[in-house]
Amino acid sequence: MDVSTTAVECVQPFLTTNRGEHLPFAPLESLPAYERRRTRKFFVCLETRSPLSTASPAMLEKLNRQANEGQLVNEMGKGVSGPIEAGLVNHEQSRFYVVRNGIPQLVLAESIPLQ
């Protein structure tokens, strides 16, 4: 089984309505309190195990600037291309996980170490 498939299966129940309609990725802070508590159990940094929260617009702007300049690399050393529209960051602000097509890419090798 592909690692990204496992992440999708874990996340998908939290990104659908009670009628089964898929929702675009919404910042965790915009969810009702009970959903936020339930969802945060699954959104943790794979390195530090600390909770993940939605990246700020300022952080996204900075990462996109670095990506456009060719300076942004993931954990494996591969260049990350933009635009990065959304992402999750760990509590320590040391690791960034890209959200693509509304799905958090919770794969440590694809995460972006922050300095």
Jmol script that loads the backbone (N, CA, C; Angstrom):
load data "model"
ATOM      1  N   MET A   1       0.840  -1.179   0.000  1.00  0.00           N
ATOM      2  CA  MET A   1       0.000   0.000   0.000  1.00  0.00           C
ATOM      3  C   MET A   1       0.883   1.239   0.000  1.00  0.00           C
ATOM      4  N   ASP A   2       0.542   2.191  -0.839  1.00  0.00           N
ATOM      5  CA  ASP A   2       1.269   3.454  -0.950  1.00  0.00           C
ATOM      6  C   ASP A   2       1.059   4.283   0.313  1.00  0.00           C
ATOM      7  N   VAL A   3       2.124   4.909   0.803  1.00  0.00           N
ATOM      8  CA  VAL A   3       2.051   5.707   2.030  1.00  0.00           C
ATOM      9  C   VAL A   3       1.059   6.844   1.873  1.00  0.00           C
ATOM     10  N   SER A   4       1.041   7.514   0.713  1.00  0.00           N
ATOM     11  CA  SER A   4       0.120   8.626   0.508  1.00  0.00           C
ATOM     12  C   SER A   4      -1.326   8.144   0.510  1.00  0.00           C
ATOM     13  N   THR A   5      -1.585   6.913   0.053  1.00  0.00           N
ATOM     14  CA  THR A   5      -2.933   6.369   0.112  1.00  0.00           C
ATOM     15  C   THR A   5      -3.377   6.220   1.558  1.00  0.00           C
ATOM     16  N   THR A   6      -2.498   5.775   2.429  1.00  0.00           N
ATOM     17  CA  THR A   6      -2.836   5.642   3.836  1.00  0.00           C
ATOM     18  C   THR A   6      -3.207   6.990   4.437  1.00  0.00           C
ATOM     19  N   ALA A   7      -2.449   8.037   4.098  1.00  0.00           N
ATOM     20  CA  ALA A   7      -2.759   9.369   4.605  1.00  0.00           C
ATOM     21  C   ALA A   7      -4.119   9.830   4.115  1.00  0.00           C
ATOM     22  N   VAL A   8      -4.444   9.561   2.854  1.00  0.00           N
ATOM     23  CA  VAL A   8      -5.743   9.957   2.310  1.00  0.00           C
ATOM     24  C   VAL A   8      -6.858   9.235   3.046  1.00  0.00           C
ATOM     25  N   GLU A   9      -6.700   7.954   3.295  1.00  0.00           N
ATOM     26  CA  GLU A   9      -7.742   7.197   3.987  1.00  0.00           C
ATOM     27  C   GLU A   9      -7.956   7.707   5.404  1.00  0.00           C
ATOM     28  N   CYS A  10      -6.902   8.141   6.063  1.00  0.00           N
ATOM     29  CA  CYS A  10      -7.036   8.662   7.425  1.00  0.00           C
ATOM     30  C   CYS A  10      -7.696  10.030   7.436  1.00  0.00           C
ATOM     31  N   VAL A  11      -7.414  10.844   6.438  1.00  0.00           N
ATOM     32  CA  VAL A  11      -7.889  12.222   6.418  1.00  0.00           C
ATOM     33  C   VAL A  11      -9.278  12.337   5.824  1.00  0.00           C
ATOM     34  N   GLN A  12      -9.596  11.498   4.849  1.00  0.00           N
ATOM     35  CA  GLN A  12     -10.830  11.654   4.091  1.00  0.00           C
ATOM     36  C   GLN A  12     -12.093  11.758   4.937  1.00  0.00           C
ATOM     37  N   PRO A  13     -12.296  10.973   6.007  1.00  0.00           N
ATOM     38  CA  PRO A  13     -13.529  11.119   6.773  1.00  0.00           C
ATOM     39  C   PRO A  13     -13.719  12.510   7.366  1.00  0.00           C
ATOM     40  N   PHE A  14     -12.633  13.244   7.567  1.00  0.00           N
ATOM     41  CA  PHE A  14     -12.728  14.558   8.177  1.00  0.00           C
ATOM     42  C   PHE A  14     -12.911  15.657   7.145  1.00  0.00           C
ATOM     43  N   LEU A  15     -12.838  15.313   5.860  1.00  0.00           N
ATOM     44  CA  LEU A  15     -12.976  16.301   4.812  1.00  0.00           C
ATOM     45  C   LEU A  15     -14.216  16.053   3.966  1.00  0.00           C
ATOM     46  N   THR A  16     -15.233  15.414   4.549  1.00  0.00           N
ATOM     47  CA  THR A  16     -16.490  15.189   3.855  1.00  0.00           C
ATOM     48  C   THR A  16     -17.642  15.645   4.743  1.00  0.00           C
ATOM     49  N   THR A  17     -18.744  15.992   4.105  1.00  0.00           N
ATOM     50  CA  THR A  17     -19.936  16.368   4.863  1.00  0.00           C
ATOM     51  C   THR A  17     -20.681  15.111   5.268  1.00  0.00           C
ATOM     52  N   ASN A  18     -21.742  15.282   6.072  1.00  0.00           N
ATOM     53  CA  ASN A  18     -22.523  14.106   6.467  1.00  0.00           C
ATOM     54  C   ASN A  18     -23.294  13.520   5.287  1.00  0.00           C
ATOM     55  N   ARG A  19     -23.343  14.226   4.164  1.00  0.00           N
ATOM     56  CA  ARG A  19     -23.983  13.698   2.949  1.00  0.00           C
ATOM     57  C   ARG A  19     -22.951  13.069   2.020  1.00  0.00           C
ATOM     58  N   GLY A  20     -21.695  13.007   2.452  1.00  0.00           N
ATOM     59  CA  GLY A  20     -20.647  12.383   1.653  1.00  0.00           C
ATOM     60  C   GLY A  20     -20.003  13.301   0.632  1.00  0.00           C
ATOM     61  N   GLU A  21     -20.336  14.600   0.666  1.00  0.00           N
ATOM     62  CA  GLU A  21     -19.725  15.544  -0.266  1.00  0.00           C
ATOM     63  C   GLU A  21     -18.322  15.883   0.212  1.00  0.00           C
ATOM     64  N   HIS A  22     -17.379  15.914  -0.711  1.00  0.00           N
ATOM     65  CA  HIS A  22     -16.001  16.240  -0.352  1.00  0.00           C
ATOM     66  C   HIS A  22     -15.847  17.737  -0.183  1.00  0.00           C
ATOM     67  N   LEU A  23     -15.138  18.129   0.851  1.00  0.00           N
ATOM     68  CA  LEU A  23     -14.879  19.537   1.122  1.00  0.00           C
ATOM     69  C   LEU A  23     -13.458  19.882   0.724  1.00  0.00           C
ATOM     70  N   PRO A  24     -13.213  21.113   0.278  1.00  0.00           N
ATOM     71  CA  PRO A  24     -11.823  21.526   0.069  1.00  0.00           C
ATOM     72  C   PRO A  24     -11.141  21.636   1.419  1.00  0.00           C
ATOM     73  N   PHE A  25      -9.820  21.617   1.426  1.00  0.00           N
ATOM     74  CA  PHE A  25      -9.092  21.719   2.684  1.00  0.00           C
ATOM     75  C   PHE A  25      -9.456  23.018   3.374  1.00  0.00           C
ATOM     76  N   ALA A  26      -9.845  22.921   4.618  1.00  0.00           N
ATOM     77  CA  ALA A  26     -10.179  24.099   5.418  1.00  0.00           C
ATOM     78  C   ALA A  26      -9.194  24.174   6.568  1.00  0.00           C
ATOM     79  N   PRO A  27      -8.787  25.382   6.945  1.00  0.00           N
ATOM     80  CA  PRO A  27      -7.891  25.492   8.097  1.00  0.00           C
ATOM     81  C   PRO A  27      -8.503  24.829   9.324  1.00  0.00           C
ATOM     82  N   LEU A  28      -7.680  24.129  10.081  1.00  0.00           N
ATOM     83  CA  LEU A  28      -8.184  23.435  11.265  1.00  0.00           C
ATOM     84  C   LEU A  28      -8.923  24.393  12.194  1.00  0.00           C
ATOM     85  N   GLU A  29      -8.452  25.636  12.253  1.00  0.00           N
ATOM     86  CA  GLU A  29      -9.066  26.594  13.151  1.00  0.00           C
ATOM     87  C   GLU A  29     -10.489  26.951  12.744  1.00  0.00           C
ATOM     88  N   SER A  30     -10.871  26.688  11.486  1.00  0.00           N
ATOM     89  CA  SER A  30     -12.213  27.025  11.030  1.00  0.00           C
ATOM     90  C   SER A  30     -13.227  25.921  11.337  1.00  0.00           C
ATOM     91  N   LEU A  31     -12.760  24.771  11.782  1.00  0.00           N
ATOM     92  CA  LEU A  31     -13.670  23.677  12.119  1.00  0.00           C
ATOM     93  C   LEU A  31     -14.323  23.928  13.472  1.00  0.00           C
ATOM     94  N   PRO A  32     -15.524  23.353  13.700  1.00  0.00           N
ATOM     95  CA  PRO A  32     -16.119  23.450  15.038  1.00  0.00           C
ATOM     96  C   PRO A  32     -15.188  22.814  16.071  1.00  0.00           C
ATOM     97  N   ALA A  33     -15.297  23.254  17.319  1.00  0.00           N
ATOM     98  CA  ALA A  33     -14.378  22.822  18.380  1.00  0.00           C
ATOM     99  C   ALA A  33     -14.317  21.302  18.510  1.00  0.00           C
ATOM    100  N   TYR A  34     -15.460  20.625  18.470  1.00  0.00           N
ATOM    101  CA  TYR A  34     -15.448  19.163  18.649  1.00  0.00           C
ATOM    102  C   TYR A  34     -14.740  18.478  17.487  1.00  0.00           C
ATOM    103  N   GLU A  35     -14.890  18.991  16.255  1.00  0.00           N
ATOM    104  CA  GLU A  35     -14.199  18.414  15.102  1.00  0.00           C
ATOM    105  C   GLU A  35     -12.702  18.719  15.168  1.00  0.00           C
ATOM    106  N   ARG A  36     -12.353  19.901  15.638  1.00  0.00           N
ATOM    107  CA  ARG A  36     -10.948  20.290  15.753  1.00  0.00           C
ATOM    108  C   ARG A  36     -10.223  19.362  16.717  1.00  0.00           C
ATOM    109  N   ARG A  37     -10.866  19.067  17.865  1.00  0.00           N
ATOM    110  CA  ARG A  37     -10.242  18.151  18.835  1.00  0.00           C
ATOM    111  C   ARG A  37     -10.087  16.761  18.243  1.00  0.00           C
ATOM    112  N   ARG A  38     -11.104  16.287  17.555  1.00  0.00           N
ATOM    113  CA  ARG A  38     -11.071  14.947  16.970  1.00  0.00           C
ATOM    114  C   ARG A  38     -10.039  14.867  15.844  1.00  0.00           C
ATOM    115  N   THR A  39      -9.978  15.893  15.020  1.00  0.00           N
ATOM    116  CA  THR A  39      -9.080  15.904  13.874  1.00  0.00           C
ATOM    117  C   THR A  39      -7.629  16.057  14.291  1.00  0.00           C
ATOM    118  N   ARG A  40      -7.347  16.884  15.277  1.00  0.00           N
ATOM    119  CA  ARG A  40      -5.963  17.126  15.697  1.00  0.00           C
ATOM    120  C   ARG A  40      -5.263  15.857  16.166  1.00  0.00           C
ATOM    121  N   LYS A  41      -6.007  14.863  16.605  1.00  0.00           N
ATOM    122  CA  LYS A  41      -5.383  13.604  17.011  1.00  0.00           C
ATOM    123  C   LYS A  41      -4.667  12.953  15.837  1.00  0.00           C
ATOM    124  N   PHE A  42      -5.161  13.187  14.625  1.00  0.00           N
ATOM    125  CA  PHE A  42      -4.591  12.556  13.440  1.00  0.00           C
ATOM    126  C   PHE A  42      -3.537  13.414  12.765  1.00  0.00           C
ATOM    127  N   PHE A  43      -3.596  14.729  12.955  1.00  0.00           N
ATOM    128  CA  PHE A  43      -2.650  15.633  12.331  1.00  0.00           C
ATOM    129  C   PHE A  43      -1.511  15.931  13.293  1.00  0.00           C
ATOM    130  N   VAL A  44      -0.485  15.088  13.270  1.00  0.00           N
ATOM    131  CA  VAL A  44       0.692  15.291  14.111  1.00  0.00           C
ATOM    132  C   VAL A  44       1.936  15.208  13.236  1.00  0.00           C
ATOM    133  N   CYS A  45       2.976  15.893  13.663  1.00  0.00           N
ATOM    134  CA  CYS A  45       4.251  15.862  12.960  1.00  0.00           C
ATOM    135  C   CYS A  45       4.838  14.456  13.063  1.00  0.00           C
ATOM    136  N   LEU A  46       5.294  13.934  11.951  1.00  0.00           N
ATOM    137  CA  LEU A  46       5.847  12.580  11.946  1.00  0.00           C
ATOM    138  C   LEU A  46       7.224  12.512  12.592  1.00  0.00           C
ATOM    139  N   GLU A  47       7.857  13.656  12.770  1.00  0.00           N
ATOM    140  CA  GLU A  47       9.175  13.694  13.397  1.00  0.00           C
ATOM    141  C   GLU A  47       9.067  13.942  14.903  1.00  0.00           C
ATOM    142  N   THR A  48       8.321  14.969  15.293  1.00  0.00           N
ATOM    143  CA  THR A  48       8.269  15.371  16.703  1.00  0.00           C
ATOM    144  C   THR A  48       7.011  14.891  17.427  1.00  0.00           C
ATOM    145  N   ARG A  49       6.028  14.443  16.681  1.00  0.00           N
ATOM    146  CA  ARG A  49       4.725  14.006  17.222  1.00  0.00           C
ATOM    147  C   ARG A  49       3.939  15.159  17.850  1.00  0.00           C
ATOM    148  N   SER A  50       4.317  16.388  17.545  1.00  0.00           N
ATOM    149  CA  SER A  50       3.566  17.541  18.049  1.00  0.00           C
ATOM    150  C   SER A  50       2.401  17.831  17.099  1.00  0.00           C
ATOM    151  N   PRO A  51       1.359  18.489  17.598  1.00  0.00           N
ATOM    152  CA  PRO A  51       0.198  18.782  16.751  1.00  0.00           C
ATOM    153  C   PRO A  51       0.570  19.709  15.588  1.00  0.00           C
ATOM    154  N   LEU A  52      -0.161  19.548  14.484  1.00  0.00           N
ATOM    155  CA  LEU A  52       0.033  20.408  13.328  1.00  0.00           C
ATOM    156  C   LEU A  52      -1.067  21.454  13.280  1.00  0.00           C
ATOM    157  N   SER A  53      -0.721  22.637  12.812  1.00  0.00           N
ATOM    158  CA  SER A  53      -1.719  23.687  12.626  1.00  0.00           C
ATOM    159  C   SER A  53      -1.533  24.281  11.236  1.00  0.00           C
ATOM    160  N   THR A  54      -2.508  25.040  10.803  1.00  0.00           N
ATOM    161  CA  THR A  54      -2.482  25.638   9.475  1.00  0.00           C
ATOM    162  C   THR A  54      -1.378  26.695   9.390  1.00  0.00           C
ATOM    163  N   ALA A  55      -0.625  26.652   8.320  1.00  0.00           N
ATOM    164  CA  ALA A  55       0.448  27.625   8.112  1.00  0.00           C
ATOM    165  C   ALA A  55      -0.143  29.004   7.839  1.00  0.00           C
ATOM    166  N   SER A  56       0.524  30.024   8.328  1.00  0.00           N
ATOM    167  CA  SER A  56       0.057  31.401   8.148  1.00  0.00           C
ATOM    168  C   SER A  56       0.287  31.856   6.703  1.00  0.00           C
ATOM    169  N   PRO A  57      -0.477  32.852   6.258  1.00  0.00           N
ATOM    170  CA  PRO A  57      -0.240  33.396   4.914  1.00  0.00           C
ATOM    171  C   PRO A  57       1.188  33.926   4.747  1.00  0.00           C
ATOM    172  N   ALA A  58       1.762  34.503   5.797  1.00  0.00           N
ATOM    173  CA  ALA A  58       3.135  35.006   5.725  1.00  0.00           C
ATOM    174  C   ALA A  58       4.116  33.858   5.472  1.00  0.00           C
ATOM    175  N   MET A  59       3.912  32.715   6.138  1.00  0.00           N
ATOM    176  CA  MET A  59       4.793  31.567   5.936  1.00  0.00           C
ATOM    177  C   MET A  59       4.645  31.030   4.515  1.00  0.00           C
ATOM    178  N   LEU A  60       3.405  30.952   4.017  1.00  0.00           N
ATOM    179  CA  LEU A  60       3.179  30.471   2.651  1.00  0.00           C
ATOM    180  C   LEU A  60       3.862  31.392   1.637  1.00  0.00           C
ATOM    181  N   GLU A  61       3.773  32.696   1.869  1.00  0.00           N
ATOM    182  CA  GLU A  61       4.413  33.660   0.973  1.00  0.00           C
ATOM    183  C   GLU A  61       5.930  33.462   0.966  1.00  0.00           C
ATOM    184  N   LYS A  62       6.514  33.286   2.144  1.00  0.00           N
ATOM    185  CA  LYS A  62       7.964  33.091   2.256  1.00  0.00           C
ATOM    186  C   LYS A  62       8.389  31.793   1.553  1.00  0.00           C
ATOM    187  N   LEU A  63       7.652  30.699   1.767  1.00  0.00           N
ATOM    188  CA  LEU A  63       7.994  29.426   1.140  1.00  0.00           C
ATOM    189  C   LEU A  63       7.839  29.502  -0.378  1.00  0.00           C
ATOM    190  N   ASN A  64       6.798  30.179  -0.859  1.00  0.00           N
ATOM    191  CA  ASN A  64       6.619  30.336  -2.302  1.00  0.00           C
ATOM    192  C   ASN A  64       7.743  31.154  -2.916  1.00  0.00           C
ATOM    193  N   ARG A  65       8.196  32.173  -2.209  1.00  0.00           N
ATOM    194  CA  ARG A  65       9.313  32.982  -2.687  1.00  0.00           C
ATOM    195  C   ARG A  65      10.567  32.099  -2.813  1.00  0.00           C
ATOM    196  N   GLN A  66      10.826  31.288  -1.773  1.00  0.00           N
ATOM    197  CA  GLN A  66      11.986  30.391  -1.807  1.00  0.00           C
ATOM    198  C   GLN A  66      11.854  29.364  -2.931  1.00  0.00           C
ATOM    199  N   ALA A  67      10.641  28.847  -3.143  1.00  0.00           N
ATOM    200  CA  ALA A  67      10.415  27.865  -4.218  1.00  0.00           C
ATOM    201  C   ALA A  67      10.669  28.496  -5.579  1.00  0.00           C
ATOM    202  N   ASN A  68      10.203  29.719  -5.773  1.00  0.00           N
ATOM    203  CA  ASN A  68      10.413  30.415  -7.052  1.00  0.00           C
ATOM    204  C   ASN A  68      11.890  30.690  -7.309  1.00  0.00           C
ATOM    205  N   GLU A  69      12.662  30.888  -6.250  1.00  0.00           N
ATOM    206  CA  GLU A  69      14.098  31.136  -6.381  1.00  0.00           C
ATOM    207  C   GLU A  69      14.905  29.840  -6.454  1.00  0.00           C
ATOM    208  N   GLY A  70      14.221  28.690  -6.330  1.00  0.00           N
ATOM    209  CA  GLY A  70      14.899  27.401  -6.396  1.00  0.00           C
ATOM    210  C   GLY A  70      15.645  27.026  -5.133  1.00  0.00           C
ATOM    211  N   GLN A  71      15.305  27.664  -4.001  1.00  0.00           N
ATOM    212  CA  GLN A  71      16.007  27.420  -2.750  1.00  0.00           C
ATOM    213  C   GLN A  71      15.256  26.502  -1.793  1.00  0.00           C
ATOM    214  N   LEU A  72      14.052  26.082  -2.145  1.00  0.00           N
ATOM    215  CA  LEU A  72      13.239  25.273  -1.239  1.00  0.00           C
ATOM    216  C   LEU A  72      13.406  23.793  -1.567  1.00  0.00           C
ATOM    217  N   VAL A  73      13.849  23.001  -0.588  1.00  0.00           N
ATOM    218  CA  VAL A  73      14.029  21.563  -0.787  1.00  0.00           C
ATOM    219  C   VAL A  73      13.307  20.802   0.323  1.00  0.00           C
ATOM    220  N   ASN A  74      12.871  19.593  -0.017  1.00  0.00           N
ATOM    221  CA  ASN A  74      12.211  18.758   0.991  1.00  0.00           C
ATOM    222  C   ASN A  74      13.238  17.933   1.751  1.00  0.00           C
ATOM    223  N   GLU A  75      12.773  17.072   2.615  1.00  0.00           N
ATOM    224  CA  GLU A  75      13.642  16.256   3.477  1.00  0.00           C
ATOM    225  C   GLU A  75      14.610  15.406   2.667  1.00  0.00           C
ATOM    226  N   MET A  76      14.204  14.992   1.470  1.00  0.00           N
ATOM    227  CA  MET A  76      15.052  14.150   0.627  1.00  0.00           C
ATOM    228  C   MET A  76      16.043  14.964  -0.200  1.00  0.00           C
ATOM    229  N   GLY A  77      15.979  16.296  -0.093  1.00  0.00           N
ATOM    230  CA  GLY A  77      16.886  17.141  -0.846  1.00  0.00           C
ATOM    231  C   GLY A  77      16.393  17.484  -2.244  1.00  0.00           C
ATOM    232  N   LYS A  78      15.164  17.098  -2.582  1.00  0.00           N
ATOM    233  CA  LYS A  78      14.595  17.408  -3.894  1.00  0.00           C
ATOM    234  C   LYS A  78      13.964  18.793  -3.854  1.00  0.00           C
ATOM    235  N   GLY A  79      14.120  19.517  -4.942  1.00  0.00           N
ATOM    236  CA  GLY A  79      13.533  20.845  -5.041  1.00  0.00           C
ATOM    237  C   GLY A  79      12.010  20.795  -4.993  1.00  0.00           C
ATOM    238  N   VAL A  80      11.423  21.762  -4.309  1.00  0.00           N
ATOM    239  CA  VAL A  80       9.971  21.865  -4.211  1.00  0.00           C
ATOM    240  C   VAL A  80       9.534  22.998  -5.122  1.00  0.00           C
ATOM    241  N   SER A  81       8.590  22.698  -6.020  1.00  0.00           N
ATOM    242  CA  SER A  81       8.108  23.735  -6.926  1.00  0.00           C
ATOM    243  C   SER A  81       6.806  24.304  -6.392  1.00  0.00           C
ATOM    244  N   GLY A  82       6.554  25.545  -6.693  1.00  0.00           N
ATOM    245  CA  GLY A  82       5.342  26.221  -6.223  1.00  0.00           C
ATOM    246  C   GLY A  82       4.266  26.161  -7.278  1.00  0.00           C
ATOM    247  N   PRO A  83       3.160  26.761  -7.081  1.00  0.00           N
ATOM    248  CA  PRO A  83       2.845  27.493  -5.856  1.00  0.00           C
ATOM    249  C   PRO A  83       2.340  26.558  -4.759  1.00  0.00           C
ATOM    250  N   ILE A  84       2.670  26.907  -3.543  1.00  0.00           N
ATOM    251  CA  ILE A  84       2.171  26.190  -2.376  1.00  0.00           C
ATOM    252  C   ILE A  84       0.968  26.992  -1.870  1.00  0.00           C
ATOM    253  N   GLU A  85      -0.208  26.400  -1.955  1.00  0.00           N
ATOM    254  CA  GLU A  85      -1.432  27.121  -1.600  1.00  0.00           C
ATOM    255  C   GLU A  85      -1.851  26.938  -0.154  1.00  0.00           C
ATOM    256  N   ALA A  86      -1.452  25.821   0.448  1.00  0.00           N
ATOM    257  CA  ALA A  86      -1.827  25.556   1.840  1.00  0.00           C
ATOM    258  C   ALA A  86      -0.820  24.580   2.427  1.00  0.00           C
ATOM    259  N   GLY A  87      -0.779  24.542   3.756  1.00  0.00           N
ATOM    260  CA  GLY A  87       0.137  23.628   4.408  1.00  0.00           C
ATOM    261  C   GLY A  87      -0.086  23.579   5.906  1.00  0.00           C
ATOM    262  N   LEU A  88       0.546  22.600   6.517  1.00  0.00           N
ATOM    263  CA  LEU A  88       0.480  22.406   7.960  1.00  0.00           C
ATOM    264  C   LEU A  88       1.893  22.514   8.517  1.00  0.00           C
ATOM    265  N   VAL A  89       2.002  23.099   9.685  1.00  0.00           N
ATOM    266  CA  VAL A  89       3.306  23.277  10.324  1.00  0.00           C
ATOM    267  C   VAL A  89       3.231  22.719  11.741  1.00  0.00           C
ATOM    268  N   ASN A  90       4.343  22.135  12.207  1.00  0.00           N
ATOM    269  CA  ASN A  90       4.330  21.562  13.556  1.00  0.00           C
ATOM    270  C   ASN A  90       4.444  22.665  14.610  1.00  0.00           C
ATOM    271  N   HIS A  91       4.224  22.288  15.852  1.00  0.00           N
ATOM    272  CA  HIS A  91       4.210  23.237  16.968  1.00  0.00           C
ATOM    273  C   HIS A  91       5.535  23.972  17.115  1.00  0.00           C
ATOM    274  N   GLU A  92       6.630  23.290  16.847  1.00  0.00           N
ATOM    275  CA  GLU A  92       7.963  23.872  16.991  1.00  0.00           C
ATOM    276  C   GLU A  92       8.351  24.771  15.813  1.00  0.00           C
ATOM    277  N   GLN A  93       7.487  24.825  14.776  1.00  0.00           N
ATOM    278  CA  GLN A  93       7.759  25.594  13.560  1.00  0.00           C
ATOM    279  C   GLN A  93       9.032  25.099  12.864  1.00  0.00           C
ATOM    280  N   SER A  94       9.289  23.785  12.946  1.00  0.00           N
ATOM    281  CA  SER A  94      10.503  23.236  12.348  1.00  0.00           C
ATOM    282  C   SER A  94      10.222  22.337  11.144  1.00  0.00           C
ATOM    283  N   ARG A  95       8.959  22.046  10.866  1.00  0.00           N
ATOM    284  CA  ARG A  95       8.625  21.138   9.760  1.00  0.00           C
ATOM    285  C   ARG A  95       7.312  21.585   9.130  1.00  0.00           C
ATOM    286  N   PHE A  96       7.287  21.588   7.777  1.00  0.00           N
ATOM    287  CA  PHE A  96       6.127  22.026   7.008  1.00  0.00           C
ATOM    288  C   PHE A  96       5.653  20.886   6.118  1.00  0.00           C
ATOM    289  N   TYR A  97       4.357  20.617   6.130  1.00  0.00           N
ATOM    290  CA  TYR A  97       3.748  19.592   5.285  1.00  0.00           C
ATOM    291  C   TYR A  97       2.831  20.282   4.281  1.00  0.00           C
ATOM    292  N   VAL A  98       3.074  20.069   2.995  1.00  0.00           N
ATOM    293  CA  VAL A  98       2.284  20.695   1.930  1.00  0.00           C
ATOM    294  C   VAL A  98       0.908  20.041   1.864  1.00  0.00           C
ATOM    295  N   VAL A  99      -0.103  20.846   1.559  1.00  0.00           N
ATOM    296  CA  VAL A  99      -1.452  20.351   1.287  1.00  0.00           C
ATOM    297  C   VAL A  99      -1.673  20.495  -0.212  1.00  0.00           C
ATOM    298  N   ARG A 100      -1.908  19.366  -0.887  1.00  0.00           N
ATOM    299  CA  ARG A 100      -2.140  19.366  -2.336  1.00  0.00           C
ATOM    300  C   ARG A 100      -3.547  18.869  -2.627  1.00  0.00           C
ATOM    301  N   ASN A 101      -4.269  19.639  -3.406  1.00  0.00           N
ATOM    302  CA  ASN A 101      -5.650  19.285  -3.769  1.00  0.00           C
ATOM    303  C   ASN A 101      -6.494  18.984  -2.546  1.00  0.00           C
ATOM    304  N   GLY A 102      -6.253  19.722  -1.473  1.00  0.00           N
ATOM    305  CA  GLY A 102      -7.037  19.561  -0.257  1.00  0.00           C
ATOM    306  C   GLY A 102      -6.604  18.406   0.630  1.00  0.00           C
ATOM    307  N   ILE A 103      -5.527  17.717   0.268  1.00  0.00           N
ATOM    308  CA  ILE A 103      -5.086  16.553   1.034  1.00  0.00           C
ATOM    309  C   ILE A 103      -3.703  16.824   1.620  1.00  0.00           C
ATOM    310  N   PRO A 104      -3.573  16.810   2.953  1.00  0.00           N
ATOM    311  CA  PRO A 104      -2.251  16.993   3.568  1.00  0.00           C
ATOM    312  C   PRO A 104      -1.316  15.851   3.185  1.00  0.00           C
ATOM    313  N   GLN A 105      -0.117  16.195   2.751  1.00  0.00           N
ATOM    314  CA  GLN A 105       0.889  15.208   2.359  1.00  0.00           C
ATOM    315  C   GLN A 105       1.722  14.859   3.595  1.00  0.00           C
ATOM    316  N   LEU A 106       1.184  13.960   4.400  1.00  0.00           N
ATOM    317  CA  LEU A 106       1.830  13.605   5.666  1.00  0.00           C
ATOM    318  C   LEU A 106       2.844  12.490   5.455  1.00  0.00           C
ATOM    319  N   VAL A 107       3.873  12.819   4.687  1.00  0.00           N
ATOM    320  CA  VAL A 107       4.969  11.899   4.398  1.00  0.00           C
ATOM    321  C   VAL A 107       6.246  12.633   4.799  1.00  0.00           C
ATOM    322  N   LEU A 108       6.986  12.083   5.743  1.00  0.00           N
ATOM    323  CA  LEU A 108       8.162  12.765   6.283  1.00  0.00           C
ATOM    324  C   LEU A 108       9.171  13.096   5.179  1.00  0.00           C
ATOM    325  N   ALA A 109       9.384  12.192   4.238  1.00  0.00           N
ATOM    326  CA  ALA A 109      10.370  12.420   3.167  1.00  0.00           C
ATOM    327  C   ALA A 109       9.973  13.595   2.276  1.00  0.00           C
ATOM    328  N   GLU A 110       8.684  13.902   2.178  1.00  0.00           N
ATOM    329  CA  GLU A 110       8.218  15.011   1.349  1.00  0.00           C
ATOM    330  C   GLU A 110       8.013  16.296   2.143  1.00  0.00           C
ATOM    331  N   SER A 111       8.202  16.241   3.443  1.00  0.00           N
ATOM    332  CA  SER A 111       8.026  17.438   4.267  1.00  0.00           C
ATOM    333  C   SER A 111       9.203  18.385   4.047  1.00  0.00           C
ATOM    334  N   ILE A 112       8.977  19.640   4.418  1.00  0.00           N
ATOM    335  CA  ILE A 112      10.000  20.668   4.222  1.00  0.00           C
ATOM    336  C   ILE A 112      10.554  21.076   5.582  1.00  0.00           C
ATOM    337  N   PRO A 113      11.842  20.843   5.833  1.00  0.00           N
ATOM    338  CA  PRO A 113      12.427  21.299   7.096  1.00  0.00           C
ATOM    339  C   PRO A 113      12.534  22.820   7.077  1.00  0.00           C
ATOM    340  N   LEU A 114      12.120  23.450   8.151  1.00  0.00           N
ATOM    341  CA  LEU A 114      12.187  24.906   8.267  1.00  0.00           C
ATOM    342  C   LEU A 114      13.377  25.282   9.118  1.00  0.00           C
ATOM    343  N   GLN A 115      14.007  26.415   8.799  1.00  0.00           N
ATOM    344  CA  GLN A 115      15.189  26.839   9.559  1.00  0.00           C
ATOM    345  C   GLN A 115      14.875  28.021  10.415  1.00  0.00           C
TER     346      GLN A 115
END
end "model"
wireframe off; spacefill off
backbone 0.3
color backbone group
